[in-house]
Each structure stands twice: as C-alpha cells, then as structure tokens.
C-alpha cells in the first residue's frame, strides 16, 4: 500500500527552520516555510551566532563553507555575563576556537 502524501509546515525562517528545510529538500520531502518577513534574511539589526555543534550540523549538510564565506566580521571575543551584566568569562580568539572544534 502506498504511503499517504504529506507536507511539512515549518514556521519561521530561522537557522533551525532553514536547516530543517535543507534536510527535507535533500530527502525529497515536501515542505513549506512560513516566514513573516518578505525576505528570509532581512536587515533588522539582528545577527546570527552559531556554536561548534551548530556548525557541525551545517557542515554535515554541506553548507557550512558557503555560510562562512558570507561572514563579514567573525566574532573574535566572546563574553559570558551574569544577570547584572558583570563579566563571568571572556574568550579571546573565539573564531579560532570555533574553527578548531
């Protein structure tokens, strides 16, 4: 018996939504991405930060190098702060740490 056809609805064109869309595309599964902005990457003053585990997934999907090529200024210093805004930890050379991981 043939399996019923279905469509996956992805709400939001975020990093996770677009990653899911990429995986579904590779598996030839029908999907639609619902996004409130007219373009997927509007210039709204926001940025996207990915950690090593996120890049690992994007690398497995074959799109990490393409995304890295779009980076204007890689993050080199990262701060972790407490609820009062006081610095807990400071990571120097963060982009190199991320690349090594």
C-alpha positions in Angstrom: 0.0 0.0 0.0 1.3 3.4 -0.9 2.2 5.8 1.9 -0.1 8.9 2.0 1.5 12.1 0.8 2.1 14.9 3.3 3.7 18.3 3.6 5.8 19.5 6.5 5.0 23.1 7.6 8.0 25.0 9.0 7.0 28.1 11.0 9.9 30.6 10.8 12.9 31.0 8.5 15.3 30.9 11.4 18.6 29.0 11.4 16.7 25.9 12.7 13.8 26.3 10.3 16.1 26.7 7.2 18.3 23.8 8.4 15.2 21.6 8.6 14.1 22.8 5.1 17.5 21.9 3.8 17.3 18.4 5.2 13.8 17.9 3.9 14.9 19.1 0.5 17.8 16.5 0.4 15.3 13.8 1.4 12.8 14.8 -1.2 10.1 15.5 1.4 7.5 18.2 0.5 7.6 21.3 2.8 6.7 24.9 3.1 8.5 27.6 5.2 6.2 30.3 6.7 8.1 33.5 7.4 6.6 36.8 8.5 9.3 38.9 6.7 9.3 39.3 2.9 12.8 38.1 2.7 14.5 35.3 4.6 17.4 37.4 5.8 16.0 41.0 6.4 18.4 43.6 7.7 16.7 44.2 11.0 19.8 44.8 13.2 20.0 41.2 14.3 22.8 38.8 14.0 23.1 35.0 14.0 25.5 33.3 16.3 26.4 29.6 15.8 28.4 27.5 18.1 30.6 24.5 17.1 27.7 22.0 17.4 25.6 24.1 15.0 28.4 24.4 12.5 29.0 20.6 12.7 25.4 20.1 11.5 25.7 22.7 8.8 29.0 21.0 7.7 27.2 17.6 7.5 24.5 19.3 5.3 27.3 20.6 3.1 26.6 24.3 3.6 29.0 25.4 6.4 31.7 26.7 4.0 29.2 28.7 2.0 27.8 30.3 5.1 31.3 31.1 6.4 32.0 32.8 3.1 29.2 35.2 3.9 30.6 36.3 7.3 31.6 40.0 7.3 33.4 40.1 10.6 33.9 36.8 12.6 33.4 37.0 16.3 36.8 37.1 17.9 35.9 37.9 21.5 33.0 36.4 23.5 31.8 37.4 26.9 29.5 35.4 29.2 27.8 37.7 31.8 25.7 37.2 34.8 22.2 38.7 35.3 23.7 42.0 36.5 25.8 42.3 33.3 29.1 41.5 35.1 31.6 39.5 33.1 32.0 35.9 34.2 34.2 34.6 31.4 35.9 36.2 28.4 37.0 34.1 25.4 39.7 35.6 23.2 40.3 34.3 19.7 36.8 32.8 19.7 36.6 32.3 15.9 39.7 30.2 16.0 38.4 28.1 18.9 35.2 27.5 17.0 37.1 26.5 13.8 39.2 24.1 15.8 36.2 22.4 17.5 
